[in-house]
């Protein structure tokens, strides 16, 4: 979770590409925790439920829109949002 905030969001204004890489890595790591340790984790669910639009917004300028497929794989509950953002 710290990587998402400190290595991701905090860098968006100074190094957007690196911030996007870090955000994607953090999201995939959080999803891995859910898959390997606790599929019903309240913390992971709460993270995705509160941050999915913020995560999606952070990739609007990305040239490779397939990042939204990876986000949708990590966060199935908000897949339709990621698909919508991919089409933008």
N, CA and C atoms as a LAMMPS dump frame, in Angstrom:
ITEM: TIMESTEP
0
ITEM: NUMBER OF ATOMS
264
ITEM: BOX BOUNDS ff ff ff
-5.0000000000000000e+02 5.0000000000000000e+02
-5.0000000000000000e+02 5.0000000000000000e+02
-5.0000000000000000e+02 5.0000000000000000e+02
ITEM: ATOMS id mol type element x y z
1 1 1 N 0.822 -1.193 0
2 1 2 C 0 0 0
3 1 3 C 0.869 1.26 0
4 2 1 N 1.963 1.207 0.744
5 2 2 C 2.861 2.365 0.779
6 2 3 C 3.456 2.654 -0.589
7 3 1 N 3.793 1.601 -1.335
8 3 2 C 4.354 1.805 -2.674
9 3 3 C 3.368 2.541 -3.57
10 4 1 N 2.105 2.219 -3.441
11 4 2 C 1.08 2.89 -4.241
12 4 3 C 1.119 4.398 -3.99
13 5 1 N 1.157 4.771 -2.721
14 5 2 C 1.124 6.192 -2.37
15 5 3 C 2.452 6.897 -2.612
16 6 1 N 3.519 6.361 -2.043
17 6 2 C 4.797 7.074 -2.051
18 6 3 C 5.565 6.935 -3.361
19 7 1 N 5.549 5.741 -3.952
20 7 2 C 6.281 5.539 -5.199
21 7 3 C 5.402 5.757 -6.426
22 8 1 N 4.104 5.887 -6.202
23 8 2 C 3.166 6.065 -7.298
24 8 3 C 2.57 7.455 -7.339
25 9 1 N 1.584 7.687 -6.504
26 9 2 C 0.866 8.965 -6.537
27 9 3 C 1.77 10.166 -6.324
28 10 1 N 2.696 10.048 -5.406
29 10 2 C 3.578 11.186 -5.122
30 10 3 C 4.471 11.555 -6.304
31 11 1 N 4.717 10.62 -7.203
32 11 2 C 5.58 10.883 -8.367
33 11 3 C 4.822 11.369 -9.595
34 12 1 N 3.505 11.289 -9.59
35 12 2 C 2.744 11.594 -10.801
36 12 3 C 3.068 12.958 -11.398
37 13 1 N 3.316 13.932 -10.585
38 13 2 C 3.59 15.279 -11.103
39 13 3 C 5.019 15.475 -11.571
40 14 1 N 5.943 14.647 -11.107
41 14 2 C 7.348 14.85 -11.462
42 14 3 C 7.88 13.824 -12.455
43 15 1 N 7.399 12.599 -12.396
44 15 2 C 7.867 11.54 -13.299
45 15 3 C 6.698 10.594 -13.568
46 16 1 N 5.822 11.031 -14.463
47 16 2 C 4.565 10.319 -14.694
48 16 3 C 4.772 8.871 -15.132
49 17 1 N 5.698 8.639 -16.044
50 17 2 C 5.925 7.278 -16.542
51 17 3 C 6.376 6.347 -15.414
52 18 1 N 7.321 6.78 -14.621
53 18 2 C 7.797 5.973 -13.493
54 18 3 C 6.672 5.774 -12.477
55 19 1 N 5.896 6.809 -12.229
56 19 2 C 4.77 6.706 -11.294
57 19 3 C 3.765 5.67 -11.781
58 20 1 N 3.469 5.681 -13.076
59 20 2 C 2.522 4.71 -13.629
60 20 3 C 3.054 3.283 -13.479
61 21 1 N 4.336 3.093 -13.739
62 21 2 C 4.941 1.765 -13.552
63 21 3 C 4.808 1.321 -12.099
64 22 1 N 5.087 2.232 -11.184
65 22 2 C 5.025 1.902 -9.757
66 22 3 C 3.598 1.628 -9.293
67 23 1 N 2.649 2.389 -9.799
68 23 2 C 1.247 2.167 -9.435
69 23 3 C 0.792 0.803 -9.925
70 24 1 N 1.116 0.474 -11.168
71 24 2 C 0.721 -0.824 -11.708
72 24 3 C 1.358 -1.957 -10.916
73 25 1 N 2.627 -1.81 -10.599
74 25 2 C 3.313 -2.834 -9.802
75 25 3 C 2.655 -2.976 -8.43
76 26 1 N 2.308 -1.868 -7.808
77 26 2 C 1.666 -1.909 -6.483
78 26 3 C 0.31 -2.594 -6.56
79 27 1 N -0.48 -2.265 -7.58
80 27 2 C -1.801 -2.888 -7.738
81 27 3 C -1.659 -4.39 -7.941
82 28 1 N -0.707 -4.794 -8.775
83 28 2 C -0.502 -6.225 -9.005
84 28 3 C 0.013 -6.918 -7.75
85 29 1 N 0.833 -6.252 -6.97
86 29 2 C 1.322 -6.828 -5.707
87 29 3 C 0.192 -6.978 -4.694
88 30 1 N -0.664 -5.981 -4.623
89 30 2 C -1.812 -6.053 -3.716
90 30 3 C -2.721 -7.205 -4.123
91 31 1 N -2.933 -7.36 -5.42
92 31 2 C -3.752 -8.476 -5.895
93 31 3 C -3.1 -9.815 -5.578
94 32 1 N -1.793 -9.887 -5.668
95 32 2 C -1.084 -11.126 -5.352
96 32 3 C -1.281 -11.496 -3.881
97 33 1 N -1.279 -10.518 -3.014
98 33 2 C -1.552 -10.775 -1.593
99 33 3 C -2.935 -11.392 -1.451
100 34 1 N -3.896 -10.841 -2.168
101 34 2 C -5.262 -11.372 -2.104
102 34 3 C -5.302 -12.819 -2.594
103 35 1 N -4.642 -13.096 -3.695
104 35 2 C -4.674 -14.453 -4.267
105 35 3 C -3.954 -15.469 -3.396
106 36 1 N -2.814 -15.095 -2.854
107 36 2 C -1.973 -16.061 -2.155
108 36 3 C -2.249 -16.176 -0.663
109 37 1 N -2.717 -15.106 -0.048
110 37 2 C -2.851 -15.14 1.402
111 37 3 C -4.291 -15.125 1.887
112 38 1 N -5.111 -14.257 1.322
113 38 2 C -6.464 -14.144 1.841
114 38 3 C -7.37 -13.558 0.766
115 39 1 N -8.109 -14.408 0.11
116 39 2 C -8.966 -13.948 -0.979
117 39 3 C -10.109 -13.062 -0.492
118 40 1 N -10.39 -13.079 0.797
119 40 2 C -11.473 -12.27 1.358
120 40 3 C -10.959 -11.066 2.151
121 41 1 N -9.733 -10.69 1.917
122 41 2 C -9.115 -9.594 2.669
123 41 3 C -9.951 -8.314 2.591
124 42 1 N -10.347 -7.835 3.741
125 42 2 C -11.12 -6.597 3.822
126 42 3 C -10.267 -5.412 3.382
127 43 1 N -9 -5.425 3.725
128 43 2 C -8.11 -4.317 3.366
129 43 3 C -7.942 -4.206 1.855
130 44 1 N -7.758 -5.339 1.193
131 44 2 C -7.59 -5.323 -0.261
132 44 3 C -8.887 -4.881 -0.928
133 45 1 N -10.008 -5.425 -0.484
134 45 2 C -11.308 -5.029 -1.047
135 45 3 C -11.545 -3.539 -0.846
136 46 1 N -11.258 -3.049 0.335
137 46 2 C -11.454 -1.632 0.618
138 46 3 C -10.534 -0.769 -0.248
139 47 1 N -9.305 -1.21 -0.447
140 47 2 C -8.383 -0.465 -1.303
141 47 3 C -8.974 -0.323 -2.703
142 48 1 N -9.365 -1.44 -3.315
143 48 2 C -9.887 -1.381 -4.673
144 48 3 C -11.212 -0.622 -4.739
145 49 1 N -12.073 -0.804 -3.755
146 49 2 C -13.362 -0.107 -3.76
147 49 3 C -13.208 1.406 -3.645
148 50 1 N -12.189 1.859 -2.959
149 50 2 C -12.019 3.304 -2.779
150 50 3 C -11.061 3.937 -3.781
151 51 1 N -10.203 3.15 -4.409
152 51 2 C -9.145 3.718 -5.253
153 51 3 C -9.249 3.388 -6.739
154 52 1 N -10.229 2.572 -7.15
155 52 2 C -10.233 2.111 -8.538
156 52 3 C -10.303 3.257 -9.55
157 53 1 N -11.083 4.288 -9.279
158 53 2 C -11.151 5.412 -10.225
159 53 3 C -9.857 6.224 -10.22
160 54 1 N -9.279 6.389 -9.056
161 54 2 C -8.002 7.098 -8.953
162 54 3 C -6.918 6.343 -9.728
163 55 1 N -6.913 5.031 -9.592
164 55 2 C -5.953 4.202 -10.324
165 55 3 C -6.195 4.348 -11.823
166 56 1 N -7.443 4.215 -12.246
167 56 2 C -7.769 4.323 -13.67
168 56 3 C -7.39 5.698 -14.22
169 57 1 N -7.679 6.744 -13.476
170 57 2 C -7.342 8.107 -13.909
171 57 3 C -5.842 8.301 -14.096
172 58 1 N -5.053 7.629 -13.295
173 58 2 C -3.607 7.838 -13.361
174 58 3 C -3 7.304 -14.657
175 59 1 N -3.765 6.507 -15.416
176 59 2 C -3.25 5.952 -16.669
177 59 3 C -3.9 6.571 -17.909
178 60 1 N -4.659 7.631 -17.748
179 60 2 C -5.317 8.25 -18.899
180 60 3 C -4.327 8.691 -19.971
181 61 1 N -3.156 9.126 -19.576
182 61 2 C -2.166 9.601 -20.551
183 61 3 C -1.276 8.486 -21.096
184 62 1 N -1.452 7.276 -20.612
185 62 2 C -0.604 6.159 -21.06
186 62 3 C -0.869 5.858 -22.531
187 63 1 N 0.189 5.657 -23.289
188 63 2 C 0.025 5.345 -24.708
189 63 3 C -0.419 3.901 -24.92
190 64 1 N -0.046 3.028 -24.015
191 64 2 C -0.423 1.618 -24.103
192 64 3 C -1.645 1.375 -23.22
193 65 1 N -2.798 1.33 -23.836
194 65 2 C -4.051 1.19 -23.093
195 65 3 C -4.279 -0.233 -22.58
196 66 1 N -3.401 -1.165 -22.935
197 66 2 C -3.551 -2.531 -22.412
198 66 3 C -3.326 -2.58 -20.906
199 67 1 N -2.803 -1.501 -20.345
200 67 2 C -2.638 -1.431 -18.894
201 67 3 C -3.989 -1.631 -18.214
202 68 1 N -5.057 -1.212 -18.857
203 68 2 C -6.388 -1.377 -18.266
204 68 3 C -6.814 -2.844 -18.218
205 69 1 N -6.301 -3.653 -19.135
206 69 2 C -6.558 -5.097 -19.062
207 69 3 C -5.897 -5.68 -17.818
208 70 1 N -4.691 -5.236 -17.546
209 70 2 C -3.972 -5.718 -16.355
210 70 3 C -4.661 -5.261 -15.082
211 71 1 N -5.161 -4.035 -15.078
212 71 2 C -5.897 -3.548 -13.914
213 71 3 C -7.178 -4.353 -13.718
214 72 1 N -7.861 -4.648 -14.809
215 72 2 C -9.086 -5.44 -14.722
216 72 3 C -8.832 -6.845 -14.231
217 73 1 N -7.69 -7.405 -14.584
218 73 2 C -7.329 -8.739 -14.084
219 73 3 C -7.079 -8.712 -12.585
220 74 1 N -6.502 -7.631 -12.121
221 74 2 C -6.203 -7.508 -10.695
222 74 3 C -7.446 -7.158 -9.888
223 75 1 N -8.381 -6.461 -10.507
224 75 2 C -9.562 -5.96 -9.797
225 75 3 C -10.811 -6.252 -10.619
226 76 1 N -11.256 -7.488 -10.575
227 76 2 C -12.398 -7.931 -11.365
228 76 3 C -13.692 -7.187 -11.028
229 77 1 N -13.841 -6.762 -9.799
230 77 2 C -15.087 -6.1 -9.39
231 77 3 C -15.314 -4.776 -10.109
232 78 1 N -14.255 -4.175 -10.599
233 78 2 C -14.378 -2.888 -11.283
234 78 3 C -13.941 -2.991 -12.746
235 79 1 N -14.047 -4.177 -13.292
236 79 2 C -13.623 -4.438 -14.666
237 79 3 C -14.316 -3.512 -15.661
238 80 1 N -15.609 -3.288 -15.497
239 80 2 C -16.333 -2.439 -16.453
240 80 3 C -15.774 -1.016 -16.476
241 81 1 N -15.342 -0.521 -15.346
242 81 2 C -14.735 0.815 -15.299
243 81 3 C -13.428 0.83 -16.077
244 82 1 N -12.593 -0.193 -15.879
245 82 2 C -11.319 -0.249 -16.595
246 82 3 C -11.543 -0.391 -18.097
247 83 1 N -12.566 -1.139 -18.495
248 83 2 C -12.876 -1.274 -19.918
249 83 3 C -13.324 0.061 -20.506
250 84 1 N -14.11 0.8 -19.738
251 84 2 C -14.555 2.122 -20.178
252 84 3 C -13.359 3.064 -20.352
253 85 1 N -12.448 3.051 -19.411
254 85 2 C -11.262 3.909 -19.498
255 85 3 C -10.381 3.5 -20.676
256 86 1 N -10.316 2.24 -20.965
257 86 2 C -9.495 1.771 -22.092
258 86 3 C -9.999 2.365 -23.407
259 87 1 N -11.295 2.538 -23.516
260 87 2 C -11.888 3.066 -24.752
261 87 3 C -11.699 4.575 -24.91
262 88 1 N -11.264 5.251 -23.881
263 88 2 C -11.102 6.719 -23.956
264 88 3 C -9.915 7.108 -24.801
